[in-house]
Amino acid sequence: MPLERVSAGFKDISASFQFNPLNRDLIAIKNETAISRSIRNIVMTTPEEKPFNPRFGSRVSELLFDNLDFATAALIKDQITNSIENYEPRVELDTVIVTPDYDNSEFNITIKYFIIGIDALPQQLSFALQPTR
């Protein structure tokens, strides 16, 4: 069994770029929140959008304009799974569930994962993906 790296924790800056009024530093997000925000950013970033790393991200946004069916849901699931496994080393992916919601013209996404390196319960991230222009 491979050794698991133990970390003191994970910290990222908030995407709002607001500052803390006490120390005038950027607000930080930590551990579970930082990783869930990172996973969502990876899924929503399209390839060639990130400078100097043209393969980063997933092609999920392109698939949202395909038919709203289980075949497209399977393609979205594959894109999410591959992008998280390639670009988020802090997690071990458990399951990705993608279901079409015909009434709202969207796909409901549920990602279940374990955080590597900190003592945390299994995590779940849920959101909806809608086609927008």
N, C-alpha and C positions, 0 to 999 in steps of 0.2 A: 504494500500500500504506500503510495507516495506521501511524502511529508507535506503537511499543510502549513502555509506561511501564516504566521500570526501577526496582525497589524495592530497598532494603537488606535486606529480609526481612519476614516476617510473624510476628507473635507474638500468642498468646492465652493466657488463664489456663487452668489445668487444671480440669476439671469436678469433680475430687476435693476442691478447695479445701484441699489440704495445703500446708504451708509448708516452705520451705527452712530447715533447722536452722542454717545458717551466717549467713544474713542476715535471717531471720525474715520473708521476703517470700513471697507466693504463688508456687507453682511455675508456671513458664511453659512452654508448648509452642510450638515454632517451626516455621516454614516448612511442609514437607510434612505433618507430623503435625497442625499447626493447621488446615490446609485440609481434610485428610481428615476430621477431627473435625467441622468446620463443615458439610461436605457431608452427613455422616451425620445431624447434628442437623437440617438443613433437611429431609431426607427423612422423619425420624421425628416432626417437629413437625406437629401438625394445625392447619389454619387456625382462627383465633380463640383459639388457645392463648397467643399472645404478646401481651401488653398493648400497646396503641397501634399495633399493626400486624396487624389481623385477617386479612389475606390471606396473611401469611407462612406458609410451610410447604407441605405437600402432603397430598393426600387418600389416600395410600397405605394408611394404617391402616384406612380404611373399606373399601377394595377387598380386603383380606385375608380378609374374610368372604364374598366371592363364590366362585363355583365355581373350583376349582383346575384351570385350563385355560389354553390359549395366548391366548384372548381377554382374560381377566383380566390375563395377563402383559403384553399389549400396552397395556392401560389403565394398568397400573402403570408401564410404561416411559415412557408419555407424561407421567404425573404427575411422575416423577423428572426427566425431561428439562426440562420446563417450570419446575419449582421451582429447579433448579440454574441454569438460564439466567437466571431472574429475580432470584435472591437471592444468587448467589455470583459477583461480578464478577472475582474473582481467578483464575478458571479458564476455559479453553476446552474445552468438552465434546467428546470424540472419539466414544465409543460408550457405550451403555447396553444391557446384555444382561440380560434377565429370563427365567429358565426355571423352570417348575414342577417341583417334586420331589414326586412322588406318594407315594413311600414314607414321607417324613417330614412330609407335609402342610405344605410351605413353598415359598416362592419364593426361588431363589438369584439374587442381584443382583451384577453386575459392572459397575462404572463406570470407564471409562478417560477420562483428561483430561490436559490440559497446564496447568501453572501459568504464569500471565502475570506477568511482572515479575521473575522470578528465573531463574537458569540451573539448571534441574532437568530430569532425565529425565522422560519421560512417566510418569504415575502411574496406579495401578490400585487400586481399593477394592472389596473383595468382602465380602459378608455375606449372611445368610439372614433372611428375613422370615416370621414365623409368626403366625397369628392367636392373640391372647390376650385374655382378658376381664379 
